[in-house]
Amino acid sequence: MTDTLKICLAQLNPIVGHVEGNIARAREARADAAKQGADLIVFTELYITGYPPEDLVLKPAFQDAARDVLDDFARDTADGGPAVLIGVPLRDGGVLYNSVALLDGGKVTEIRHKQMLPNYGVFDEMRVFESGPDPKPIPFKGVSLGVPVCEDIWHDHVVANLANQGAEILIVPNGSPFEATKHGARQNHVRARVSESGLPLAYVNQVGGQDELVFDGASFVMNTDLSMPLSLPAFSESCVMTEWTRGDGGWSCAQGETAPDPEGLEAIYGACVLGLRDYVNKNRFPGVVLGLSGGIDSAICAAMAADALGPDKVHCVMLPSKYTSQESLDDAEECARLIGTQLDTVSISESVDAIEGALAPLFDGRKPDITEENIQSRARGLLLMALSNKFGHMVLTTGNKSEMSVGYATLYGDMNGGFNPIKDVYKMQVFALCEWRNQNHPSGALGPEGRVIPQRIISKPPSAELREDQKDEDSLPPYPVLDDILESLVEHERSAEETIARGHDSAEVKRIEHLLYIAEYKRRQSAPGVKIGLKNFGRDRRYPITNGFRDAQ
């Protein structure tokens, strides 16, 4: 029996599938915790494999590799240093579980399985795991630890069962992805569980990018009086010691560091940067290349890329056509100068002329239309992909969510690319992010301080510049109107009638809904991008391409 505990919370950035590398990083964290006299170090959900492992976890060889490094790591604890609580997929009796294991005294001493498996939104855990039984508390140094895993605390009965069985401290390993409003929701759920159970709780969340998902960390501790004596920073690794004391009213955590909660534009920008950084670095690209058009979308993507990777790893290319204005050329040059990136100019005019010339016999007698516009976009895509092939940099695609929603993008043209940091960011959010970045230098950003996006890029009317005097609003409603319609239809799945009732024109809503449905085939072929909102295209919103339903007749 002890009346004090020192528990290290390890908010780390694992790589899915890299079990040896993840364990090596865990060993480093444990060694640091040992120097600080920790009794226990806690890692996040499925830390050994990284989260989410998706169908990779169904591979028997992968399951064996995870178990092997778990057992090997357990042997480290024979040194008398801190015990380890760590997430790992484990097969038991032919059934695969999302599990946590306590390593102590040189062996695996306790195993618990996640009970509530999320199967909504971005989650498919029922596809790969079985639900565990009601978890029992884990005895550790005379203290009864309740270890609900992530989704378990979103359901009151799991924590209630642990409290009824004598749990004294709740420790929650998490793999909880970022959403713009999710941090507050997590705290509200934790507040409810602490209030109901009368137990303090440590919430330990993964950090880092994994394909479309970004894990924001932002781990925290909540005492039984609902105070938060400790909160870790968002979007960065952190290993922090917490000191716990048993008093007359039970256990409590001493005051520690309290990082500000991630919120608003700062949180969205941070998620985009971290998601891009990890996608590039974890997949071992030397940098990125993107078309810098003088428009707002490519400008914010260039700024994010410089903040994520450093300006020296960002290659910007201006790809002018006969419709490109001098203003756009000047704005692209100024933007690249402010950010500090390389900028090259490669005209597409000769390429477009050659393609149109080759097609002229087949197009004879037909008027120019969107076909000729798409040829320009696809010529740009071809040139960017050629640069990627030659120098190894990944092409960054820069279409925002408003455009992707209604198909205002060209397959194999401006949609070319390996990753899109603003895929889940609406156009009006892009404007706001540009203003925010000009006034702020994000924590950990590798790009320059101060203004990085020329004001004229922010203030001028958006245009694809694929024909004379073209403006986006020639084809689309004003972006404030479009974004509100799309947020209603996409994020909240409201009907056309409900959306019209928000004050929108009936014909406009029905047109946008139609465009939203018929652009599904384009989105299915688009690059992955950071999830920001409630319903990102891909993991969250999975609509059929062939779809005859329309609720707006």
C-alpha positions, 0 to 999 in steps of 0.5 A: 500500500502506498499513499503516493504515486508518480505517473508519467504521461507519454503523449507520443507520435507513433508510426503505424506499423513501425513496431520496432521504432515505436518501442525504441521511442517508448524505451527512451521515454521510460528511461527519462521517466526513470530518472525522474523517479516514476512508478509508472509510465502510461502510453496511448491506445495501441501505441505499439502498432500505432493507431489506427492500424486498420486491416494491417492488424488482421495480418497474423505476422503483424500480430506476432510482431506486436506481441514479440516487442511487447514481451521484449519490452516487458523484460526491460522492467526487470531493472526495477524502473517504472512499470509500463501501461501500454496499448497493443493488439492481442489475440486471446483464444483466437479472438483479437482485442484492442488491449492494454498491458501492464508490464512490471517486474520483467513480465506482462502482469495484467491485460485488459481489453477495450469494451466499447468499440467505435464503429461510426465516422472514421472508426471501424473497430468492429471490423477488426476487433472483438469487444472485451468483457467488463474490465476489472481494475488493475492492482498496482502497488496497492492501488486499484487502477481503472483503465477504460480505453478511449471510447469506453469513457464515452459510455457511463456503464464502463466507468461505473463498473470499474468504480463499483469494483473499487477502482481508485484512479482512472487512467484512459489511453486514447487514440482520439482524432482531432475535430475542430470542436472535439476537445471541449466534447472530450472534457465534457465526457471526462467531467461527467465520468469523474462526477458520476464515479467520484474518481480522478482521471488521467486522459492520455491521447496520441499525437501526430498525423496518420493519413487523413487523421490528426491526433492532437494530443492535448492530454489532461488530468481532472481531479474529483473537484473537476479542476484540471491540474495538468494539461499537455500542449496540442500537436506536439510530443510531451512526456510529463510527470504527474504526482498523485497523493492519497488523502481522506477524500481519495486520490488527487493529482498535484498542480502541474503545467497547464497548456492552453486548450487548442481552439478556433483557427489556431487549432485548425492551422495546427492540425493542417500543419501537423498532418502534412508534416507527418504525411511527408516525413513518415512516408520519407519524401524529401519535400513537396512541390506545388503550383503557386498560382497567385490565388489564396488556396495555393498560398495558404498551402505553401505557408502550411508546407513551409511551417511544416517542413521548412521553406527549403523543402518547399518548391513552388512553381508558377504555371502561367497560361495566356489567361494568367494575369500579371497581377497573379504572377506578381502575387505568386512571386511576392508570396514565395518571397515572403515565405522564403520558398523556391519559385520557378516559372514554367509556361503551359502555353506551348503545351496547351497549344500542342494538345489543342493542335493534336485534337483540332481535327477531332474537335473541328466545328465545335466551339471551345468549352470546359474541355479547353479549360481542363486541358490547361489544368491537366497540362499543369498537373502533368508538369508538376508530376514530372517535377515530382518524378525527377526530383522526388518531391511529393506534389501537394494539391490545394483544392478546398472543401467548397470546391471539392464538394461541388466538383469545381476541380479537374481530375488529373489536373489541379486534383493531381497530388499526394496530399491536400492539407486543406481538403476539409477546409471550406473557402471562408475558413481559408480566408480566415486562416490566411489572415490568422497566419499573417498575424501569428507565428504558430508554435513549432512552425518552421516558416518565417514570422510575420506576414507570409501571404500578400494582402492582395491575394486575400482581398481579390476575387477568386478565379481559376483564370482558365478563360478571359475575365473568369471569376469563381462566382460566375459558376458558384454562389458567393462563398459565404452562401455556398459554404453555409449551404454545404455545411448544412448538407454535408456536416449536418446531413440536413435535407434540402428543405431544411437548408432552404429554411435557413434562408437560402434560395430554393433553386440554388440549394437544389443545384448545389445538392445536385453538384454535391452528389454528382461530384462523388466520382471525383472525390473518390479519386482525390488525394487524402487530406487532413480531417478537420470537421464533422464529416470529411470526404472519405473516412467519414462521408462514404456516399455511393458514386452511382446514386439515384437518390435526390431529396430535392425534387 
